[in-house]
Amino acid sequence: MRQERYSNVLEGEDLYKEIIVDHSQSPRNQGTLEKPTHRHHGYNPLCGDEIELQLKVNDGCIEQVVFEGSGCAISQASASMLTQQLKGMTTEEATTLIGTFKTWMKDRQAEECPESLGDIEALAGVRSYPVRVKCALLAWTTLEHALAGPSSG
């Protein structure tokens, strides 16, 4: 099903654009948590994009994740897609997912998207633009820092 869903997209990339536009215009999991266990503020000085990720982690499982941010469609869509993917994952699974995404985004020669990324494959077109890769990676790098330690506030 997944291969069929994206197979016709490789030529026109219309579906990819639709998913990115949808997530940037109607972000999922946007907001704040009352008492997050983990949080981090990410900033891309090259373009001014910002992301604040907040998580509630219980016994190594991500129960809630939200974000607030401002910036380009790619950074906001990436944050929205990331938060959807994270719910119910363990922190170890999330760390593995971060590594998988970062490697895939930076390796422009990789032909196929790792299955574990799911709909995040929509960001494939970004890989051709190194400056835009930083936009897509902002939420992921922010998550990496958030998982490195509990929230201080």
N, C-alpha and C positions, 0 to 999 in steps of 0.2 A: 504493500500500500504506500509506504513512504517513498520508495523509489519511483513509483508511478506518479505520485503527487508532485514530485520535483523534477521528473525527467524532462518535461516540456519547458521547464523554466530556464534551463541552462542556456537556451537560445535567446530568449527575450528578457529574462530576469524580471518580468512583470510581477509575478507572485512575490518575489523577494521584496520588491519595492512596496507592494501592498501591505505585507506583514510589517515592515519597518514603519511605514506611515501609520498603520493602525496602532501599533504599540506606542509610537511617539505622540499621537493625538489622543489616545485613550489608554494611558499607562495603567498597567495592573499593579496592585500592591503599593500604591503611592500613599504616603502618610507618615505618621510617627507612632511609636509604641510608648506606652506609659513608663514601663521599666524594662528597657532592653538589657539583655545580658551581654550583648556585644554590639559595638557600633564603631563606625569610622567615617571620617569625612575625606572624600577624594577630590582632587582638583587637578585639572590639566592646564598648566600655565601657558601652553601653546595656543589654546583657543578660548580658555575661560570656562570650559564645562566643569560642573560641580555635581557631585553625588554624595548624599549622606545615606549610608546603609545602616539599618537597625535590625537586630535579630533577637529572638528569644530562643535560647538553646536549653534543652532540658535533657539530662543524661546523654549528651552527645548527639541529640536529634534536633534538627531545626524545626521548631514548631511554628514560628511566625517570622516573616521577613518583609520589611517595607523599605521604601526609599523615598527621598525627596531630592529634587535636583533641578538644574537648569542647564541648558546647552542645546547642542544640535540634535537633530532627529535620531542620529545613529547612537549617540551616548544615552539618550533617554530610552530609546527602543531596546538597546542592549540591556540596560538596567531592568526594564520591565520584563523582558524575556528571561533574564537571569532569575529574578525573584519568583517567577512562576515555576521554574525548574527546581528551585531549592527546597520548596516546602516538603517536609517529610524526609528529607535526606539526612544522613548522619554528617557530622562535620568532616569525617574522613572521606566520605563520598563527594562532598562539596570540594574538598581540597583536590581530589583527583580530577573532578570536573574542571576546576580552574586550570590545572596543568594541561588537560586535554585541549581546552579552548585556546589558551595562550599559544600552545605549540601549533595548533591548526591555523590560527590567525596569522602567525608569523611565517609559516611555511607556505609560500605562495605556489610551490610546486605540487603540494598535496592535492590530488584530484578529488578524493571523496571526503566528505565530512564524516567524522566519527559518529557512529549510531547513537552514542550516549548524549550527543548535543541536541537531538530532536529538532524542533522548529528553529533553534538557534542557527541552523544551517542557512536561514534567511540572510544572515550577515556575510555570506560567502563573497558577494561582490565587493565588499569593503576591503578584502584582502589584496586587491589590486592597487590600492591607494595607501601607501605606508603612513601618511599623515593621518588618514582617517582610521587606521587600525588603532591608534592611540585613543580615539573616541570610543570605539567599540570595547576596548580593554579597560576603560576607566572603572566601570562598575565591578569588574572582575578583580582588578588590582585592589580596589577598595574592600571587597569581600575578603580577599587574602589577608589584608591588614586587620580587618575586624575579627577574623577567626584566630588571629595570632594571640589575642588576649581579651579578657572580659572587659566590659564597659566600665568606664570610670565615673559615669554619671547617670 
